[in-house]
Amino acid sequence: MGSKLSGKDLVKIGFPQNNIVNTALGLITRYRKRENKETILLELAELIEAPQRFMAHKIWGKVSEGLVKPVEVRMQELHSHCAPFSIFGENEIDEQAKRQLYDALRLPISRQGALMPDAHTGYGLPIGGVLATENAVIPYGVGVDIGCRMSLSIFDLPGSYFKGREFQLKNILKENTKFGLNDTHRDKHDHVVFSRTEFQEIPLLKSLLGKAYRQFGTSGSGNHFVELGIVELQTVREEWGINPGQYLGILSHSGSRGLGANIAKHYTSLAAQQCPLPRHVQHLAWLDLASQEGQEYWMAMNLAGEYAQACHADIHRRLAKALGGNPMVTIENHHNFAWKELVNGEECIVHRKGATPAGKGVLGVIPGSMTAPGFIVEGTGNPLSLQSASHGAGRVMSRSACKNNLTKSAMLKDLEAHGVELIGGALDESPRAYKDIHRVMQLQQELVTVLGMFSPKIVRMDK
């Protein structure tokens, strides 16, 4: 007998020949793959004999549930019509991204949608897409980088602090930030997020705790960054206790690292098994929030979001210590996440995949590119956009197109012309890869009010 369990092995001990076999094999692969084959078979034989006893089991609960109350898995059909939607900046958005939104709006769970002016093609829901669903969550509607977010700290240092200190500040940024898969901090700092009970109650999260701890306070690759720059506040909120003017700021963009990526992979696979869809929309498979998997994903997603927030706080703490300054105000927001919100008076799950929450009075940060300013914004609460706005300028050129059509020397000349220093950074993050952020902001004046701007001066990205 081989070392790897197969469906035939499970059928031999009494498993019915249906989808419950695939469910059991998937759980074995994720949680028990290093254990002895015979031990697992003995345990599963007990489960087959008395499945009710395993209903509350952390690993086998779903299998026992399927044996006691079998659920027929059948292909989901799309509606012939779309749920209501709005598109902002339609002429700036590629046709494929629009088609992706239309497909998502035909899901039987969809209630309303919107597309932001920075939108472009993604997987499943387009980047810049917003979708409200009824009692269901789409893992790919949130995205792989769960809790990807912006965080801006405004310091008690003037914007003029940069003059004569460029070399020093560049070293501070380089020495206190880590990027990519393997570059981690030697001095780890504990955080209350690691004591969350989900890390012990959900087997997948328990297996990811070590990775989450190792990567804490670091940033991802791709378009993730940490920047030092000048904040220009035009309008201030009373609770900030500061005056309009120019200040030194730190702006960071990253998500939940390997923790979120593994959560997304795991629950996307489960959704695909339980919610078969036509091939062209298979990435839109969903989990019913009333199901065990749906509840698990919801808890795991929220934990990943808190972890991402904690990572940003650690990044800003390290830099603040090196700078010798104190942040007076921090403005932050997720833009890859799902929330329970009221839509037309009914509670829905609002997915924002590359979109900024813009409820009335809600603060957020919308970045531009390395050579273009980001914007501090306050939401207007527009119901047509599902109280959302763009999450940035949005790509106008794919990563492969950048490599084929742009040069590193031209990118460096662009940066020099705008007085921006770059540490790391790949060609596919060239400012020319992005839409005009000023045009994007013009197209969403009814969604957000601009309070100020952030102009990058020193940018740190992965190599």
ZAMARGU-4260 file (C-alpha; in steps of 0.2 Angstrom, whole numbers, plus 5000, padded with zeros to 4 digits):
<rodrens>
0) 5000/5000/5000 | 5007/5017/4995 | 5011/5031/5007 | 4998/5043/5000 | 4979/5041/5003
5) 4968/5039/4988 | 4949/5040/4985 | 4949/5021/4983 | 4956/5019/5000 | 4942/5029/5007
10) 4929/5020/4997 | 4936/5003/5004 | 4932/5008/5022 | 4914/5013/5018 | 4914/5031/5011
15) 4900/5034/4998 | 4906/5037/4980 | 4902/5056/4980 | 4910/5073/4983 | 4913/5069/5001
20) 4928/5059/4996 | 4936/5074/4988 | 4932/5084/5004 | 4940/5072/5015 | 4956/5070/5004
25) 4957/5089/5003 | 4957/5090/5022 | 4970/5076/5024 | 4981/5085/5012 | 4980/5102/5021
30) 4980/5096/5039 | 4986/5078/5040 | 4998/5074/5026 | 5013/5071/5037 | 5004/5058/5047
35) 5004/5039/5045 | 4992/5033/5032 | 4985/5018/5043 | 4982/5030/5058 | 4971/5041/5047
40) 4962/5027/5040 | 4958/5020/5057 | 4951/5037/5062 | 4941/5039/5047 | 4934/5021/5049
45) 4927/5027/5066 | 4920/5042/5058 | 4911/5032/5045 | 4904/5021/5059 | 4897/5035/5070
50) 4898/5052/5060 | 4887/5061/5073 | 4901/5060/5085 | 4913/5070/5074 | 4901/5084/5070
55) 4911/5097/5081 | 4928/5090/5076 | 4940/5104/5070 | 4945/5094/5055 | 4932/5081/5051
60) 4917/5091/5055 | 4913/5095/5037 | 4915/5077/5032 | 4903/5071/5046 | 4891/5084/5041
65) 4891/5078/5023 | 4889/5060/5029 | 4874/5064/5040 | 4866/5077/5029 | 4873/5075/5011
70) 4872/5090/5001 | 4871/5089/4982 | 4884/5099/4973 | 4878/5105/4956 | 4883/5118/4943
75) 4877/5136/4948 | 4868/5145/4933 | 4871/5163/4930 | 4856/5175/4928 | 4852/5181/4911
80) 4852/5199/4918 | 4864/5209/4928 | 4861/5216/4945 | 4861/5236/4946 | 4878/5244/4944
85) 4887/5260/4941 | 4904/5263/4932 | 4914/5279/4936 | 4926/5284/4922 | 4919/5272/4909
90) 4930/5278/4895 | 4946/5275/4905 | 4942/5257/4909 | 4947/5242/4897 | 4932/5232/4890
95) 4938/5216/4898 | 4937/5223/4916 | 4919/5229/4912 | 4915/5211/4906 | 4921/5204/4922
100) 4910/5215/4932 | 4895/5211/4921 | 4899/5192/4924 | 4900/5195/4942 | 4883/5204/4942
105) 4875/5189/4935 | 4879/5178/4949 | 4863/5173/4959 | 4870/5180/4975 | 4874/5197/4967
110) 4863/5212/4972 | 4873/5228/4966 | 4890/5232/4959 | 4901/5246/4954 | 4918/5250/4945
115) 4930/5263/4950 | 4939/5274/4938 | 4956/5265/4941 | 4949/5248/4936 | 4958/5236/4926
120) 4957/5217/4922 | 4960/5205/4937 | 4955/5187/4941 | 4937/5185/4945 | 4931/5202/4950
125) 4941/5215/4941 | 4954/5226/4951 | 4943/5242/4956 | 4928/5231/4957 | 4915/5232/4971
130) 4901/5219/4973 | 4887/5217/4985 | 4881/5199/4988 | 4868/5191/4999 | 4874/5181/5013
135) 4889/5174/5003 | 4908/5179/5002 | 4919/5177/4986 | 4937/5174/4991 | 4943/5180/4974
140) 4931/5195/4976 | 4942/5200/4991 | 4958/5195/4982 | 4974/5185/4986 | 4982/5199/4996
145) 4969/5200/5010 | 4969/5216/5019 | 4981/5225/5007 | 4980/5242/5013 | 4987/5260/5014
150) 4994/5268/5030 | 5000/5286/5031 | 5008/5294/5046 | 5010/5313/5047 | 5024/5318/5058
155) 5028/5332/5069 | 5042/5337/5057 | 5040/5350/5044 | 5041/5346/5025 | 5058/5356/5025
160) 5065/5342/5036 | 5071/5334/5020 | 5083/5347/5015 | 5101/5342/5018 | 5096/5325/5025
165) 5092/5315/5010 | 5106/5303/5012 | 5102/5300/5030 | 5084/5298/5027 | 5088/5286/5012
170) 5098/5275/5024 | 5085/5275/5038 | 5072/5269/5025 | 5083/5256/5018 | 5089/5249/5035
175) 5072/5248/5044 | 5061/5240/5030 | 5061/5223/5024 | 5053/5217/5007 | 5049/5200/4998
180) 5048/5182/5003 | 5063/5179/5014 | 5070/5196/5020 | 5064/5197/5038 | 5068/5207/5054
185) 5081/5200/5066 | 5073/5208/5081 | 5055/5202/5081 | 5042/5211/5091 | 5027/5203/5098
190) 5009/5209/5095 | 4992/5206/5103 | 4986/5199/5086 | 4996/5183/5088 | 4986/5179/5104
195) 4970/5179/5094 | 4960/5163/5097 | 4958/5159/5078 | 4976/5155/5077 | 4972/5140/5089
200) 4954/5136/5084 | 4956/5135/5065 | 4969/5122/5059 | 4974/5131/5044 | 4978/5147/5054
205) 4987/5136/5067 | 4999/5130/5053 | 5002/5148/5047 | 5006/5156/5064 | 5025/5153/5062
210) 5025/5161/5045 | 5015/5176/5051 | 5027/5179/5065 | 5042/5178/5054 | 5035/5190/5041
215) 5028/5202/5054 | 5033/5220/5050 | 5038/5217/5032 | 5031/5222/5015 | 5027/5211/5000
220) 5034/5212/4982 | 5026/5219/4967 | 5018/5236/4969 | 5020/5236/4988 | 5031/5251/4995
225) 5036/5261/5010 | 5039/5280/5005 | 5045/5295/5014 | 5038/5311/5007 | 5029/5328/5010
230) 5012/5329/5016 | 5003/5345/5011 | 4987/5347/5021 | 4974/5359/5014 | 4960/5355/5025
235) 4961/5347/5043 | 4949/5339/5054 | 4946/5346/5071 | 4951/5330/5080 | 4968/5330/5072
240) 4974/5345/5082 | 4986/5352/5069 | 4986/5366/5056 | 4986/5365/5037 | 5003/5365/5030
245) 5018/5354/5025 | 5024/5339/5036 | 5035/5324/5034 | 5025/5309/5031 | 5027/5290/5029
250) 5016/5281/5017 | 5016/5262/5016 | 5006/5250/5005 | 5006/5231/5009 | 4995/5217/5015
255) 4994/5201/5025 | 5009/5193/5017 | 5010/5174/5017 | 4996/5172/5030 | 4983/5180/5018
260) 4989/5172/5002 | 4987/5154/5010 | 4970/5159/5017 | 4965/5164/5000 | 4972/5149/4991
265) 4964/5137/5004 | 4946/5144/5004 | 4946/5148/4985 | 4949/5129/4983 | 4935/5125/4995
270) 4923/5137/4986 | 4927/5130/4969 | 4923/5112/4975 | 4906/5117/4983 | 4901/5130/4971
275) 4904/5124/4953 | 4903/5138/4940 | 4905/5140/4921 | 4923/5140/4917 | 4924/5159/4912
280) 4918/5164/4930 | 4926/5150/4940 | 4936/5162/4950 | 4919/5169/4957 | 4915/5154/4967
285) 4908/5159/4984 | 4905/5152/5001 | 4889/5153/5010 | 4891/5163/5026 | 4879/5150/5035
290) 4891/5136/5031 | 4906/5131/5042 | 4918/5135/5028 | 4910/5152/5025 | 4911/5156/5044
295) 4929/5150/5044 | 4934/5161/5030 | 4926/5176/5037 | 4935/5174/5053 | 4952/5171/5044
300) 4949/5185/5033 | 4946/5197/5047 | 4961/5190/5056 | 4972/5193/5041 | 4966/5211/5040
305) 4971/5214/5058 | 4988/5206/5055 | 4990/5218/5040 | 4986/5233/5050 | 4998/5227/5064
310) 5012/5225/5051 | 5010/5243/5045 | 5010/5249/5063 | 5026/5240/5066 | 5034/5247/5050
315) 5029/5265/5055 | 5035/5262/5073 | 5052/5256/5067 | 5054/5271/5056 | 5048/5284/5069
320) 5061/5278/5081 | 5075/5280/5068 | 5068/5297/5063 | 5066/5303/5081 | 5049/5310/5077
325) 5031/5307/5083 | 5017/5303/5071 | 5003/5316/5075 | 4990/5308/5064 | 4988/5291/5055
330) 4976/5288/5041 | 4973/5270/5035 | 4962/5259/5025 | 4960/5242/5018 | 4957/5240/4999
335) 4956/5221/4997 | 4943/5216/5009 | 4924/5212/5012 | 4913/5221/5025 | 4895/5218/5031
340) 4886/5234/5026 | 4868/5240/5023 | 4864/5241/5004 | 4847/5248/5000 | 4842/5244/5018
345) 4847/5226/5018 | 4863/5219/5025 | 4875/5213/5011 | 4893/5207/5010 | 4902/5221/5001
350) 4918/5216/4992 | 4930/5229/4988 | 4944/5222/4977 | 4956/5236/4974 | 4944/5249/4980
355) 4944/5261/4995 | 4930/5262/5007 | 4922/5280/5005 | 4907/5280/5017 | 4902/5298/5022
360) 4916/5306/5033 | 4927/5290/5031 | 4945/5294/5029 | 4957/5285/5016 | 4972/5287/5006
365) 4973/5285/4987 | 4991/5284/4980 | 4997/5289/4963 | 5014/5283/4957 | 5032/5285/4962
370) 5032/5302/4953 | 5014/5307/4956 | 5005/5313/4972 | 4994/5302/4983 | 4978/5310/4990
375) 4971/5311/5008 | 4952/5309/5005 | 4936/5309/5015 | 4921/5299/5008 | 4905/5306/5003
380) 4895/5290/5005 | 4889/5289/4988 | 4877/5274/4986 | 4880/5272/4968 | 4898/5267/4971
385) 4893/5257/4986 | 4902/5270/4996 | 4918/5266/4988 | 4932/5275/4978 | 4947/5270/4968
390) 4962/5262/4977 | 4975/5271/4967 | 4979/5277/4949 | 4976/5260/4941 | 4987/5251/4928
395) 4987/5257/4910 | 5001/5245/4905 | 5002/5226/4910 | 5018/5220/4919 | 5024/5211/4903
400) 5020/5226/4892 | 5031/5236/4904 | 5046/5224/4902 | 5044/5224/4883 | 5041/5243/4880
405) 5050/5252/4894 | 5068/5254/4899 | 5076/5255/4917 | 5086/5270/4911 | 5070/5280/4906
410) 5062/5275/4922 | 5077/5282/4932 | 5076/5298/4922 | 5058/5301/4926 | 5062/5298/4944
415) 5076/5311/4944 | 5066/5324/4935 | 5053/5323/4949 | 5066/5323/4963 | 5062/5305/4969
420) 5075/5293/4975 | 5072/5274/4973 | 5078/5260/4983 | 5074/5243/4974 | 5059/5244/4962
425) 5056/5234/4946 | 5053/5240/4929 | 5035/5235/4929 | 5032/5248/4943 | 5037/5262/4931
430) 5026/5277/4933 | 5022/5276/4915 | 5013/5259/4919 | 5000/5269/4928 | 4985/5280/4923
435) 4985/5299/4927 | 4980/5300/4945 | 4974/5318/4943 | 4962/5312/4929 | 4956/5298/4941
440) 4953/5310/4955 | 4943/5321/4943 | 4932/5306/4938 | 4927/5303/4957 | 4924/5320/4963
445) 4906/5314/4968 | 4914/5300/4978 | 4927/5308/4989 | 4933/5325/4995 | 4952/5329/4994
450) 4959/5335/5011 | 4978/5335/5006 | 4991/5327/4996 | 5007/5316/4999 | 5022/5318/4987
455) 5035/5304/4987 | 5053/5309/4990 | 5061/5292/4994 | 5053/5276/4988 | 5058/5259/4995
460) 5052/5243/4985 | 5057/5225/4983 | 5072/5222/4972
</rodrens>
